[in-house]
């Protein structure tokens, strides 16, 4: 091959080599957008109704004890029994206490009879004033002893201080009982308390002297809602959770049993409760992730920008509700948030909106 032919061959092949290199470079720089499932923060995610997990508490309860010691001879109730105010619940052996009462009664009757005679003689001037005073004092002492014996006899019977039901028994019949030893736990029937824990940021913004009746439903009967009254609230936060306990009360439902320790949900309209209305944003829990490298375990979400690239955004989370987690800060209406597969994404990653195919 001549020198001229070699040069001609090189010039003919060179465009194809350059074209091939360009095609290879184009393939290497193509970025594929990852489909992601998203949620746009709108009014449906910013409801003013906030759900607070709650626990049922007894409005009135009492741990019943005897004020005297003795053998328990009659246990008249069982756990779960309903009782009326003044009903006898248990009784100790009364033999010794009745003997003591009868003796005190006899001493009092004697002292009363003697004082009656001495009083008559004193009026006639037949005895001294000191004899009269001594007889009167003896009558008062015997009266005090009789009253004490009567109380001790009465204390052998344990009576219900209010209407309610027996939630628990601590003893069995025929046991030797000490004074102040727990016998049973009594819970009132008329009303129940519902307790919630309120975060500091809400408590500090709540209206003062607010008269508000939130709706309550019990987690075992979500189809029924009941109106509750504010009963009381703590003025000091729980140091472990930095929340304040707020207690509501309502009549005991007639449709089903509600017992202390059961769970409920209190629905609170934040626009009514707070001085300045707010629209809490709620996200599903799987949309939020934490940075393991940070000691404070900061919570984040992925925001989709206008350029369809991801931005890791710090958020402040509140409490859990039945619908998700309350977002207190970091997001606004109109933001687009990734709500699935957040642990497989990276900063500035190109994404596309995932659309569910028909039939899937």
MIBA-455504 format. One line per 4 residues: number of its first residue (from 1); their letters; for each residue x, y, z of C-alpha. Coordinates in nm, 4 decimals, always signed. Layout:
<nodes>
NUM	a	X:Y:Z | ...
</nodes>
This chain:
<nodes>
1	xxxx	+0.0000:+0.0000:+0.0000 | +0.1355:+0.3395:-0.1005 | +0.1889:+0.6215:+0.1491 | -0.0943:+0.8148:-0.0132
5	xxxx	-0.3351:+0.5236:+0.0223 | -0.2481:+0.4847:+0.3949 | -0.3238:+0.8492:+0.4612 | -0.6501:+0.8193:+0.2731
9	xxxx	-0.7498:+0.5142:+0.4811 | -0.6775:+0.6983:+0.8091 | -0.8910:+0.9958:+0.7079 | -1.1755:+0.7639:+0.6099
13	xxxx	-1.1713:+0.5692:+0.9397 | -1.1165:+0.8675:+1.1715 | -1.4785:+1.0002:+1.1632 | -1.6111:+0.6596:+1.2640
17	xxxx	-1.3679:+0.6410:+1.5585 | -1.4685:+0.9849:+1.6788 | -1.8363:+0.9032:+1.6369 | -1.7938:+0.5804:+1.8326
21	xxxx	-1.6201:+0.7620:+2.1171 | -1.8985:+1.0206:+2.1316 | -2.1651:+0.7516:+2.1500 | -1.9783:+0.5772:+2.4308
25	xxxx	-1.9463:+0.9040:+2.6230 | -2.3193:+0.9738:+2.5813 | -2.4095:+0.6341:+2.7275 | -2.1891:+0.6893:+3.0306
29	xxxx	-2.3396:+1.0290:+3.1202 | -2.7094:+0.9384:+3.0904 | -2.8775:+0.9631:+3.4387 | -3.1851:+0.7523:+3.4928
33	xxxx	-3.4558:+0.9066:+3.7111 | -3.5725:+0.6820:+3.9926 | -3.9526:+0.6562:+4.0316 | -4.0671:+0.7509:+4.3822
37	xxxx	-4.4033:+0.7575:+4.5554 | -4.4807:+1.1074:+4.6775 | -4.7363:+1.3071:+4.8675 | -4.8101:+1.6758:+4.8254
41	xxxx	-4.8708:+1.8539:+5.1542 | -5.2182:+1.9988:+5.1155 | -5.5238:+2.0780:+5.3211 | -5.6096:+1.7109:+5.3597
45	xxxx	-5.2789:+1.6607:+5.5421 | -5.3234:+1.9691:+5.7594 | -5.6464:+1.9024:+5.9433 | -5.7012:+2.1176:+6.2546
49	xxxx	-5.8381:+1.8072:+6.4316 | -5.5597:+1.6449:+6.6286 | -5.5849:+1.2953:+6.7732 | -5.4371:+1.2378:+7.1189
53	xxxx	-5.3882:+0.8812:+7.2487 | -5.5606:+0.8504:+7.5857 | -5.5903:+0.6120:+7.8796 | -5.9016:+0.5506:+8.0884
57	xxxx	-5.8705:+0.6284:+8.4592 | -6.1153:+0.5916:+8.7451 | -6.2820:+0.9186:+8.8438 | -6.3049:+0.7991:+9.2025
61	xxxx	-6.1417:+0.4935:+9.3510 | -6.0477:+0.3651:+9.6938 | -5.8268:+0.0950:+9.8374 | -6.0507:-0.0411:+10.1103
65	xxxx	-5.8981:-0.1388:+10.4463 | -6.0213:-0.2241:+10.7953 | -5.9356:+0.0150:+11.0775 | -5.9083:-0.2744:+11.3248
69	xxxx	-5.7473:-0.6185:+11.3185 | -5.9159:-0.9570:+11.3281 | -6.0137:-1.2717:+11.1410 | -6.2026:-1.2166:+10.8163
73	xxxx	-6.5179:-1.4246:+10.8545 | -6.7322:-1.2868:+10.5705 | -6.6104:-1.1741:+10.2287 | -6.9355:-1.0662:+10.0668
77	xxxx	-6.8178:-0.9569:+9.7199 | -6.6089:-1.0832:+9.4321 | -6.3977:-0.9007:+9.1758 | -6.6246:-0.7422:+8.9163
81	xxxx	-6.9279:-0.7117:+9.1459 | -7.1232:-0.3872:+9.1384 | -7.1992:-0.2404:+9.4806 | -7.4093:+0.0435:+9.6192
85	xxxx	-7.3001:+0.3147:+9.8582 | -7.3223:+0.1890:+10.2182 | -7.3290:-0.1789:+10.1182 | -7.1314:-0.4136:+10.3463
89	xxxx	-6.8387:-0.5631:+10.1561 | -6.6647:-0.7715:+10.4244 | -6.6862:-0.8425:+10.7972 | -6.4359:-0.9399:+11.0672
93	xxxx	-6.5045:-1.1686:+11.3631 | -6.6998:-0.9400:+11.6000 | -6.6904:-1.1543:+11.9161 | -6.4118:-0.9731:+12.1038
97	xxxx	-6.5263:-0.6297:+11.9891 | -6.8851:-0.6978:+12.0959 | -6.7672:-0.8107:+12.4416 | -6.5641:-0.4897:+12.4733
101	xxxx	-6.8663:-0.2874:+12.3691 | -7.0991:-0.4616:+12.6133 | -6.8520:-0.4024:+12.8965 | -6.8151:-0.0348:+12.8049
105	xxxx	-7.1939:-0.0021:+12.7860 | -7.2320:-0.1525:+13.1349 | -6.9687:+0.0821:+13.2797 | -7.1389:+0.3788:+13.1212
109	xxxx	-7.4821:+0.2780:+13.2510 | -7.3373:+0.2450:+13.6023 | -7.1613:+0.5805:+13.5837 | -7.4754:+0.7462:+13.4514
113	xxxx	-7.6855:+0.6018:+13.7355 | -7.4341:+0.7102:+13.9990 | -7.4080:+1.0594:+13.8561 | -7.7859:+1.0937:+13.8548
117	xxxx	-7.7987:+1.0221:+14.2314 | -7.5017:+1.2451:+14.3113 | -7.6438:+1.5281:+14.1023 | -7.9692:+1.5100:+14.3030
121	xxxx	-7.7791:+1.5102:+14.6318 | -7.5603:+1.7998:+14.5145 | -7.8678:+2.0088:+14.4421 | -7.9819:+1.9483:+14.8035
125	xxxx	-7.6378:+2.0365:+14.9389 | -7.5751:+1.6890:+15.0774 | -7.2356:+1.6298:+14.9010 | -6.9384:+1.8461:+14.8207
129	xxxx	-6.8658:+2.0049:+14.4869 | -6.5529:+1.7899:+14.4467 | -6.7553:+1.4679:+14.4785 | -6.9964:+1.6018:+14.2192
133	xxxx	-6.7152:+1.6926:+13.9777 | -6.5515:+1.3518:+14.0220 | -6.8750:+1.1702:+13.9402 | -6.9336:+1.3892:+13.6366
137	xxxx	-6.5803:+1.3243:+13.5087 | -6.6279:+0.9494:+13.5559 | -6.9431:+0.9677:+13.3464 | -6.7577:+1.1477:+13.0677
141	xxxx	-6.4739:+0.8927:+13.0721 | -6.7142:+0.6008:+13.0527 | -6.9022:+0.7742:+12.7693 | -6.5765:+0.8129:+12.5720
145	xxxx	-6.4918:+0.4460:+12.6306 | -6.8373:+0.3446:+12.5103 | -6.8047:+0.5561:+12.1960 | -6.4631:+0.4040:+12.1238
149	xxxx	-6.5931:+0.0498:+12.1723 | -6.8893:+0.1277:+11.9458 | -6.6580:+0.2593:+11.6729 | -6.4332:-0.0473:+11.6932
153	xxxx	-6.7382:-0.2713:+11.6625 | -6.8572:-0.0735:+11.3610 | -6.5085:-0.0932:+11.2095 | -6.5414:-0.4718:+11.1864
157	xxxx	-6.7692:-0.4115:+10.8866 | -6.6250:-0.2753:+10.5616 | -6.8813:-0.0605:+10.3790 | -6.8697:+0.0959:+10.0320
161	xxxx	-6.8114:+0.4744:+10.0525 | -6.9656:+0.5196:+9.7059 | -7.1436:+0.3196:+9.4379 | -6.9107:+0.1373:+9.2027
165	xxxx	-6.7605:-0.2001:+9.1288 | -6.4905:-0.4140:+9.2849 | -6.1932:-0.4071:+9.0513 | -5.9630:-0.6316:+9.2558
169	xxxx	-5.9488:-0.8438:+9.5713 | -5.6282:-0.8689:+9.7734 | -5.7249:-1.1310:+10.0349 | -5.9198:-1.4540:+10.0867
173	xxxx	-6.1834:-1.5370:+10.3434 | -6.0785:-1.6516:+10.6942 | -5.7426:-1.4770:+10.6788 | -5.6129:-1.2879:+10.9815
177	xxxx	-5.6292:-0.9246:+10.8805 | -5.4208:-0.6376:+11.0145 | -5.5462:-0.2825:+11.0453 | -5.4789:-0.0829:+10.7239
181	xxxx	-5.4134:-0.4025:+10.5249 | -5.5559:-0.3689:+10.1684 | -5.8714:-0.5768:+10.1265 | -6.0112:-0.4717:+9.7886
185	xxxx	-6.0023:-0.1931:+9.5302 | -6.3258:-0.0073:+9.4601 | -6.3868:+0.2037:+9.1476 | -6.6757:+0.4442:+9.0918
189	xxxx	-6.9376:+0.3811:+8.8239 | -7.0956:+0.7161:+8.7439 | -6.8187:+0.8871:+8.5491 | -6.4786:+0.8012:+8.4056
193	xxxx	-6.1647:+1.0033:+8.3413 | -5.9710:+1.0172:+8.0151 | -5.6054:+1.1250:+8.0420 | -5.3841:+1.2499:+7.7582
197	xxxx	-5.0287:+1.3837:+7.7377 | -4.9989:+1.7248:+7.5697 | -4.6650:+1.8466:+7.4247 | -4.5079:+2.1646:+7.5587
201	xxxx	-4.5442:+2.3584:+7.2323 | -4.9215:+2.3078:+7.2389 | -4.9670:+2.3663:+7.6120 | -4.7837:+2.6980:+7.5904
205	xxxx	-5.0148:+2.8222:+7.3129 | -5.3457:+2.7028:+7.4576 | -5.6108:+2.9583:+7.5479 | -5.6514:+3.0368:+7.9173
209	xxxx	-5.9744:+2.9502:+8.0994 | -6.0943:+2.7598:+7.7931 | -6.4339:+2.5905:+7.8098 | -6.4127:+2.3197:+7.5447
213	xxxx	-6.5732:+1.9792:+7.5027 | -6.3691:+1.7518:+7.2748 | -6.5007:+1.4294:+7.1277 | -6.3721:+1.0968:+7.2593
217	xxxx	-6.3931:+0.7485:+7.1156 | -6.2746:+0.4242:+7.2719 | -6.0370:+0.2193:+7.0619 | -6.2520:-0.0916:+7.1058
221	xxxx	-6.5643:+0.0964:+6.9832 | -6.4448:+0.3553:+6.7319 | -6.7898:+0.3918:+6.5810 | -6.9205:+0.5796:+6.8874
225	xxxx	-6.8078:+0.9245:+7.0017 | -6.8771:+1.0954:+7.3337 | -6.8485:+1.4541:+7.4522 | -6.6008:+1.5100:+7.7372
229	xxxx	-6.5418:+1.7932:+7.9851 | -6.2050:+1.9312:+8.0895 | -6.1504:+1.8247:+8.4506 | -5.7934:+1.9182:+8.5393
233	xxxx	-5.4411:+1.9504:+8.4031 | -5.0882:+1.9398:+8.5407 | -4.8949:+2.2644:+8.5680 | -4.5620:+2.0812:+8.5743
237	xxxx	-4.4385:+1.8684:+8.2879 | -4.3323:+1.5074:+8.3073 | -3.9495:+1.5269:+8.3023 | -3.9250:+1.2029:+8.1048
241	xxxx	-4.1524:+1.3083:+7.8156 | -4.1711:+1.6878:+7.8556 | -4.5492:+1.6644:+7.8274 | -4.8357:+1.7806:+8.0465
245	xxxx	-5.1142:+1.5530:+8.1666 | -5.4652:+1.6754:+8.0842 | -5.7676:+1.4905:+8.2234 | -6.1209:+1.4909:+8.0805
249	xxxx	-6.4307:+1.3369:+8.2359 | -6.7483:+1.1959:+8.0854 | -7.0410:+0.9780:+8.1931 | -6.9766:+0.6064:+8.1872
253	xxxx	-7.1097:+0.4684:+7.8549 | -7.4126:+0.2429:+7.8880 | -7.3417:+0.0433:+7.5722 | -7.0279:-0.1410:+7.6874
257	xxxx	-6.7840:-0.1811:+7.9747 | -6.5126:+0.0807:+8.0155 | -6.2424:-0.0094:+8.2678 | -5.9330:+0.1728:+8.3946
261	xxxx	-5.6330:+0.1087:+8.1714 | -5.8327:+0.0808:+7.8488 | -5.7270:+0.2996:+7.5563 | -5.9157:+0.5807:+7.3885
265	xxxx	-5.8575:+0.8736:+7.1521 | -5.9395:+1.2391:+7.2172 | -6.0194:+1.4530:+6.9109 | -5.9135:+1.8147:+6.9663
269	xxxx	-5.9834:+2.1041:+6.7286 | -5.6582:+2.2989:+6.7483 | -5.8174:+2.6089:+6.5955 | -6.0451:+2.6297:+6.9011
273	xxxx	-5.7887:+2.5381:+7.1647 | -5.4944:+2.7541:+7.0562 | -5.4584:+3.1310:+7.0754 | -5.3255:+3.1308:+6.7195
277	xxxx	-5.4796:+2.8708:+6.4868 | -5.2452:+2.6131:+6.3420 | -5.2731:+2.3490:+6.0728 | -5.0697:+2.0464:+6.1829
281	xxxx	-4.9128:+1.8434:+5.9033 | -4.9378:+1.4658:+5.9344 | -4.7142:+1.2239:+5.7424 | -4.6999:+0.8441:+5.7423
285	xxxx	-4.4244:+0.7153:+5.9685 | -4.2389:+0.5472:+5.6807 | -4.1827:+0.8878:+5.5160 | -3.9515:+0.9920:+5.8003
289	xxxx	-3.5982:+0.8683:+5.8594 | -3.3097:+0.9509:+6.0926 | -2.9444:+1.0190:+6.0276 | -2.7598:+0.7522:+6.2228
293	xxxx	-2.4375:+0.9541:+6.2114 | -2.5817:+1.2390:+6.4180 | -2.5937:+1.1978:+6.7981 | -2.9294:+1.3752:+6.8306
297	xxxx	-3.1008:+1.1383:+6.5820 | -3.2432:+1.4267:+6.3783 | -3.5509:+1.3342:+6.1737 | -3.5558:+1.3994:+5.7980
301	xxxx	-3.7759:+1.3699:+5.4911 | -3.6935:+1.3772:+5.1207 | -3.8345:+1.6804:+4.9385 | -3.8703:+1.6749:+4.5593
305	xxxx	-3.7577:+2.0063:+4.4111 | -3.8776:+2.1748:+4.0937 | -3.5763:+2.0216:+3.9161 | -3.6979:+1.6751:+4.0253
309	xxxx	-3.3960:+1.6276:+4.2498 | -3.4080:+1.5193:+4.6127 | -3.3205:+1.7383:+4.9057 | -3.2799:+1.5959:+5.2565
313	xxxx	-3.4826:+1.8236:+5.4822 | -3.4793:+1.8271:+5.8621 | -3.8195:+1.8206:+6.0332 | -3.9415:+1.8431:+6.3910
317	xxxx	-4.1796:+1.5624:+6.4752 | -4.4564:+1.5527:+6.7326 | -4.6565:+1.2647:+6.8714 | -4.7971:+0.9623:+6.6897
321	xxxx	-5.1630:+0.9637:+6.5900 | -5.3864:+0.7095:+6.4261 | -5.3065:+0.8680:+6.0885 | -4.9304:+0.9116:+6.1187
325	xxxx	-4.6796:+1.1469:+6.2804 | -4.7396:+1.5152:+6.3437 | -4.4834:+1.7405:+6.1750 | -4.4338:+2.0494:+6.3894
329	xxxx	-4.1719:+2.2292:+6.1786 | -3.9761:+2.1985:+5.8548 | -4.2579:+2.1581:+5.5998 | -4.5200:+2.3824:+5.4461
333	xxxx	-4.8280:+2.3434:+5.2329 | -4.7402:+2.2569:+4.8738 | -4.4197:+2.0652:+4.9530 | -4.3761:+1.7322:+4.7737
337	xxxx	-4.2507:+1.4602:+5.0078 | -4.1312:+1.1077:+4.9273 | -4.3372:+0.8612:+5.1316 | -4.1873:+0.5218:+5.0392
341	xxxx	-3.8415:+0.3698:+5.0040 | -3.6728:+0.6635:+5.1763 | -3.3743:+0.4588:+5.2977 | -3.2654:+0.3767:+4.9394
345	xxxx	-3.2386:+0.7375:+4.8209 | -2.9517:+0.9877:+4.8163 | -2.9082:+1.3628:+4.8231 | -2.9594:+1.5389:+4.4854
349	xxxx	-3.0764:+1.2156:+4.3234 | -3.2873:+1.2570:+4.0101 | -3.6365:+1.1130:+4.0529 | -3.9657:+1.0858:+3.8717
353	xxxx	-4.3183:+1.0518:+4.0028 | -4.4260:+0.6912:+4.0373 | -4.7577:+0.6093:+3.8740 | -4.9378:+0.2880:+3.9591
357	xxxx	-4.9967:+0.0720:+3.6550 | -5.3497:-0.0451:+3.5880 | -5.4168:-0.3775:+3.7522 | -5.1451:-0.3360:+4.0168
</nodes>
